[in-house]
Amino acid sequence: MERTEEPGRMPLTAAVTGYGTVAGPGLSASVGGSESASVGGSESALLLIPEPEAEPSQLWRPLTKEELEVTAGGPRWRKARCYLVLLFWLTWLAMLAVAIAIIVMSPRPVKTPLEWWQKSLFYQLQPDLLTEERADGSGVNALCKQLPYLRSLGIGALILEGPFDKKASLNHNATGKGFGTLPQIQHLLAESHKADLKVVFDICELDLLGPQDVAGNADKTSNLSATHDLRFWLEQGAAGFAICDTDAAYSETTLLEWKGVLKEFSSEGNKRIVVVKQMKDVLPPLKPSQGNVTLVDVVMRSILPLSQHILSAKEVAVSIETHLQTREDVWPSWTVGGEASLNLKKLLLVLVMTLPGTPVVRYGDDIDQAQNASLEVGSSDGDTHTDKEKRPLASALFSTLSHSRAREEALLFGSFTFLPFNSSTDNSSSSNSTLPPILAFLRSWGCVHFLILLNVGPEPHALDPAWAPRLPKAGVFVANTGTVRLGSTTLDTLELRPHEAVVIKLFEAGSYS
């Protein structure tokens, strides 16, 4: 039976494009125009759209040798390598230039050329040691035999006391009876020249100018006579003369005339000198009223004041500290001068040998060759084992200090810095005041520092760690007056024995200077 369509009613199978149907994705509108396509499209349309599948990724693999050669040989990489090489050399040159600039601009000490008397060690001989009549055989001839030995110890010059009669003249015909005759003095000068030793005549307290008039002017004839005698001894080989600041000849007029005579006999490396021995507390002016010429070359000062009694440890400490705080422009020369106890004898030797200036050591058994020879043979039965050990230690100490001063610039002409623990001069007014535990000073040249410690008191003392915080804490022993100290040390653990002096060369951690 055929189905009849009623008028006004839409058939179910009617194809209505875009109405009542959902077109599938990717289907064009023309396909949906047919009835079968419309029905099939509406039934097969997907409600969720799937994501497209990712393409398979390529695996990483290193370049082969051929591919690497092709890539590295390209123009871009060649240019990059040139830039890197250029950058390396520019950086290296810049670092080198900065290092050179730092070295050039950094402050450094300037080595001052020194005269022979500024580098020498003076050895002062008393008149009674040069007489031929002494029972022990000492005299001019015995002294001549010891000259090579003295030179080996580092001594560079001799100061002869008493070649002339005091209150007499400088005339070579008026030589002192205790010293010897003119041929003996000439023999001593010749032997000293062979041993490379200078000889300075001590003419202190001699009446060189003769009688003076009421106005105080020196007799011109006597002055010319003294100048003539100076020329004679300079011709014999004398290296200079020592005069006291209390002598009548110590005046601007006389010294200027002497300087002219000495200049005639001076040569490069062999300059003749005038030494003034300071006897007063205040030294008179050393420069003339006109000109910058210095009247004398060396000023000899005594560390200890002259006294009729042996100075106590307190008096020695006060005198040392006073000199350590004194600054002088003229080149100084230090000698012990006064008398101290035997316990402080070696301490004073260390002080004289380490102060800035020229040390003057007086004759003593410590470095006498005859005494050293007797020690090798043997000593008396009464000497203890400790006494036998202490005697050669003094000679070894002198030799160590002398050679250290000769080779170390810091000890020869380095700067000087006083390092006070506390002031002994402030406590000197009190009768119950104690001695300063330690006196100390520093000799420096560039990065090299020498610390000299002096324990004048009778008690052992350790260093306070807060005493000098800027000093290097480590060092090595150079010399000391007590039992031999060897090797390295630290200031925090160092303890000074009674009446001991120690010389330490300081260094920074990891430094080998």
ABEGO torsion letter per residue (X at the ends): XBBBBBBGBBBAABBBBGBGBBBBBGBBAAAAABAAAAAAAAAABBABBBBBBBBBBBBBBBBBAAAAAAAAABAAAAAAAAAAAAAAAAAAAAAAAAAAAAAAABBBBBBBBBBAAAABBBBBBBAAAABAABAAGBEAAAAAAAAAAAAAAGBABBBBBGABBBGBBABAAABBAAAEBAAAAAAAAAAAAAAGBBBBBBABGBBAAEBBBAAGBBBAAAAAAAAAAAAAAAAAGBAEBBBBAABAABBAAAAAAAAAAAAAABBBGBBBBBBBBBABABBBBABBABEABBABABBBBBABBBBABBBBAAAAAAAAAAAAABBBABBBBBBAGBBBBAAAAAAAAAAAAABBEBBBBBBBAAABAAAAAAAAAEBBAABBAAAAAAAAAAAAAAAAAAAAAAABAAAAABBBBBBBABBAAAAAABAABBBBABBBBBBBBEABBBBBBBBABABBBBBBAAABAABBABBBBABBABBBBBEBBBAAABBBBBGBBBBBBBBBBGBAX
